[in-house]
């Protein structure tokens, strides 16, 4: 699985998680900073990304449109980049199961 990290998450996430999720990118690093949700959605969909976000709008898109792309919604409140990285690493097995589950388009992590 490769992740497209939303702009509401730290830029370093994609590189710090590259050992688990190679070819991941942050929306800012692919020229999509301050871009509309639909454009980001299509970018993730056409390039095979799962979308990592804290934005409930993408969860709603996932429910309405289904996958691809798959959406991982972090419901963490305010926390550090290190805490987000730890949460993602702790749930790496769930990410793998989610990736192969054709019935699910949204994974919520609390």
C-alpha positions in Angstrom: 0.0 0.0 0.0 1.2 3.5 -0.8 -0.2 6.4 1.1 -1.1 9.9 -0.1 -0.9 12.0 3.1 -3.3 14.9 3.4 -2.0 18.4 3.9 -3.6 18.5 7.4 -0.9 16.0 8.5 2.9 16.6 8.8 4.9 16.6 5.6 7.4 14.2 7.1 4.9 11.4 7.5 5.4 10.0 4.0 9.1 9.7 4.3 9.0 8.5 8.0 6.7 5.7 7.0 8.4 4.8 3.7 9.8 1.6 5.2 6.3 0.3 5.7 4.6 2.2 2.9 7.0 2.7 0.0 6.2 5.2 -2.7 4.0 7.2 -0.3 3.8 11.0 -0.8 2.4 14.1 0.9 -0.1 16.1 -1.2 2.2 19.1 -1.0 5.1 17.1 -2.5 3.0 16.2 -5.6 1.8 19.8 -6.2 -1.6 19.4 -4.6 -1.3 21.7 -1.6 -4.4 23.9 -1.1 -6.2 21.9 -3.8 -9.9 20.9 -3.8 -11.0 17.6 -2.3 -12.2 16.2 -5.7 -8.9 16.9 -7.4 -7.0 15.1 -4.6 -9.5 12.3 -4.6 -9.0 11.7 -8.4 -5.2 11.9 -8.0 -5.2 9.2 -5.3 -7.7 7.1 -7.3 -5.8 7.2 -10.6 -2.4 6.7 -9.1 -3.2 3.8 -6.7 -2.9 5.6 -3.4 -4.8 5.1 -0.2 -5.5 8.4 1.4 -4.4 9.2 4.9 -6.3 12.1 6.5 -7.9 13.7 9.6 -10.5 15.3 7.3 -14.0 13.9 7.7 -14.9 15.2 4.3 -12.8 12.4 2.7 -14.6 9.9 4.9 -17.8 11.2 3.6 -16.5 10.9 0.0 -15.4 7.4 0.7 -18.9 6.4 2.0 -20.6 8.1 -1.0 -18.2 7.0 -3.8 -16.6 3.9 -2.4 -13.1 2.8 -3.3 -10.7 3.5 -4.9 -9.1 5.2 -3.3 -9.4 3.7 0.1 -9.4 6.3 3.0 -7.8 6.0 6.4 -9.3 8.5 8.8 -7.3 9.4 11.8 -9.4 10.6 14.7 -6.6 11.6 17.0 -7.3 15.2 17.9 -4.2 17.3 18.3 -1.1 15.2 18.6 2.5 15.3 17.4 3.9 13.8 14.2 5.6 11.2 16.3 2.3 10.1 17.8 0.7 9.8 14.4 3.6 7.8 13.1 3.4 5.5 16.2 -0.3 5.0 15.6 0.2 4.1 12.0 3.0 1.7 12.8 1.0 0.1 15.6 -1.9 -0.5 13.1 0.2 -1.7 10.1 -1.4 -5.1 10.1 -4.9 -3.5 10.0 -3.7 -1.5 7.0 -2.7 -4.7 5.2 -6.0 -6.3 6.0 -7.9 -3.2 4.9 -6.0 -3.0 1.6 -7.1 -6.5 0.6 -10.7 -6.2 1.8 -12.7 -5.4 -1.4 -15.8 -4.6 0.7 -14.3 -1.7 2.7 -13.4 1.8 1.5 -12.9 3.5 4.9 -10.7 2.6 7.9 -11.1 4.7 11.0 -8.3 4.8 13.6 -8.9 6.3 17.1 
